[in-house]
Amino acid sequence: MGSVSDYADRGIARLAMKADLSRTFARSRPARSIWNRHLRQRLAQAEDDPPIPQCAVRLYERSDCHVGLVIDGHWERGLGNWDLSCPATILLSTGKITTTPGCVAEGLEEL
């Protein structure tokens, strides 16, 4: 069993990783375009200050990059989250945009 400081350290590391992914998203015009298209398709009305992607994932079977932000895919409205068993478009921490066939075909975990 880990100590409280171990859990705190992991939490801080996760926040730092998400902050880094947010900066990568802010610098990627193509990723913002894909995300904005997703929002237009799923929101009843456009917002002046749209939300940014929140779902960070780890891709277990990729050798080049292991974490990214989901920017498009199948949105489960009832659950208010992505259905990661379906194909998804992911902005990797390297800035590359990729697709995944879903967690059924590829190891994928929400962080």
C-alpha positions as CSV (number, residue, x, y, z in Angstrom):
1,M,0.0,0.0,0.0
2,G,1.4,3.4,-1.0
3,S,1.9,6.3,1.4
4,V,-0.1,9.5,1.1
5,S,2.9,11.3,-0.4
6,D,3.1,8.6,-3.1
7,Y,-0.5,9.2,-4.1
8,A,0.1,13.0,-4.0
9,D,3.2,12.6,-6.2
10,R,1.2,10.6,-8.8
11,G,-1.6,13.1,-8.7
12,I,0.8,16.0,-9.3
13,A,2.5,14.0,-12.1
14,R,-0.9,13.4,-13.7
15,L,-1.8,17.1,-13.5
16,A,1.5,18.1,-15.1
17,M,1.0,15.6,-17.9
18,K,-2.5,17.0,-18.6
19,A,-1.2,20.6,-18.5
20,D,1.5,19.5,-21.1
21,L,-1.2,17.9,-23.3
22,S,-3.3,21.1,-23.0
23,R,-0.4,23.2,-24.2
24,T,0.1,20.8,-27.1
25,F,-3.6,21.1,-28.0
26,A,-3.4,24.9,-27.8
27,R,-0.5,24.9,-30.3
28,S,-2.2,22.5,-32.8
29,R,-4.5,24.2,-35.2
30,P,-5.5,20.9,-36.8
31,A,-6.4,19.4,-33.4
32,R,-8.5,22.5,-32.5
33,S,-10.2,22.3,-35.9
34,I,-11.2,18.6,-35.3
35,W,-12.3,19.4,-31.7
36,N,-14.4,22.4,-32.8
37,R,-16.1,20.2,-35.4
38,H,-16.8,17.7,-32.7
39,L,-18.4,20.4,-30.5
40,R,-20.5,21.8,-33.4
41,Q,-21.9,18.4,-34.1
42,R,-22.7,17.6,-30.5
43,L,-23.7,20.9,-28.9
44,A,-27.1,22.4,-29.5
45,Q,-25.7,25.9,-29.5
46,A,-22.2,27.3,-30.0
47,E,-20.5,28.7,-27.0
48,D,-18.3,31.8,-26.8
49,D,-15.7,30.1,-24.7
50,P,-15.9,26.4,-25.7
51,P,-14.4,23.7,-23.4
52,I,-11.1,22.1,-24.1
53,P,-10.6,18.3,-24.4
54,Q,-10.5,16.7,-20.9
55,C,-10.0,13.0,-21.6
56,A,-6.4,11.9,-21.5
57,V,-5.6,8.4,-22.5
58,R,-2.6,6.0,-22.4
59,L,-2.0,3.9,-25.5
60,Y,-0.3,0.7,-24.5
61,E,0.6,-0.7,-27.9
62,R,2.3,2.3,-29.4
63,S,6.1,2.5,-29.3
64,D,6.4,6.1,-30.4
65,C,4.1,7.9,-27.9
66,H,2.0,6.7,-25.0
67,V,-0.3,9.5,-24.0
68,G,-2.7,11.9,-25.7
69,L,-6.1,13.7,-25.6
70,V,-9.2,12.4,-27.2
71,I,-10.4,15.0,-29.7
72,D,-13.1,13.1,-31.6
73,G,-14.9,9.8,-31.5
74,H,-18.1,8.3,-30.2
75,W,-19.6,10.4,-27.4
76,E,-21.9,8.6,-25.0
77,R,-24.3,11.4,-24.2
78,G,-26.0,9.4,-21.4
79,L,-22.7,8.8,-19.7
80,G,-21.2,12.2,-20.5
81,N,-17.9,10.6,-21.7
82,W,-16.2,8.9,-24.7
83,D,-16.9,5.3,-25.6
84,L,-13.3,4.2,-25.9
85,S,-14.4,0.8,-27.3
86,C,-15.1,2.7,-30.6
87,P,-12.6,4.3,-32.9
88,A,-11.2,7.7,-31.7
89,T,-9.1,10.5,-32.9
90,I,-6.3,11.3,-30.4
91,L,-3.8,14.2,-30.2
92,L,-0.6,12.7,-29.0
93,S,1.8,14.5,-26.7
94,T,4.2,14.8,-29.6
95,G,1.6,16.9,-31.4
96,K,0.8,14.2,-34.0
97,I,-2.8,13.4,-34.6
98,T,-3.7,9.7,-34.8
99,T,-6.7,7.4,-34.8
100,T,-7.2,4.2,-32.7
101,P,-9.6,1.4,-33.5
102,G,-10.7,1.4,-29.9
103,C,-9.8,-0.3,-26.7
104,V,-11.2,-3.6,-28.0
105,A,-8.5,-3.7,-30.7
106,E,-5.8,-1.7,-28.9
107,G,-4.8,-1.2,-25.3
108,L,-6.3,2.1,-24.2
109,E,-6.8,3.5,-20.8
110,E,-8.4,6.8,-19.6
111,L,-6.1,8.7,-17.2
